[in-house]
Amino acid sequence: MLFRTHIVFSLAVWFVLNYFLVMPIYVLFFVLLATVFVDVDIKNSRFGNHWFFRPLQFMTRHRGVLHSLVAGILLSLVIGAVSLWAGFGFFVGYVSHLFLDCLTRGGVRLLWPFPWKIKGFVRSGGIFEQVVFVLLLLGDIFVVGKVVLGYLF
């Protein structure tokens, strides 16, 4: 999936969870950070294109260990040791990224190092993803608009 689809989906997931859990606003930062961090293993990604990620990219491959629940849980536990809400937000963002990547033809090895891969039918950047992106974006805009109007009136 594309960067922008991951962002709008994670934002939508945060809106839903925040409705039920009423989380601190900084949790959204960790949700969005995690959703883009997963692709740090590829130098062409918006987040991974920085020189200081090159050593990590030499040690991993795209959709390898960083695209697994193992990495998501471990990183979330480290962040959660500092702040439980931050760790929770990071885990939510990480899992939302993995969920979308499971829908793609390339799939994801969620239970790395085991070889089982979960694959879907979506072509990254294809028409189906474009439609999903627009619908998620409209939904996010609707929720933000409703919140802003709720504060105004």
Secondary structure as UniProt FT lines:
FT   HELIX           3..21
FT   HELIX           26..37
FT   HELIX           38..41
FT   TURN            43..44
FT   TURN            46..49
FT   HELIX           51..53
FT   HELIX           54..59
FT   TURN            62..63
FT   HELIX           65..67
FT   HELIX           69..80
FT   TURN            81..82
FT   HELIX           84..102
FT   TURN            110..113
FT   TURN            124..125
FT   HELIX           127..152
//
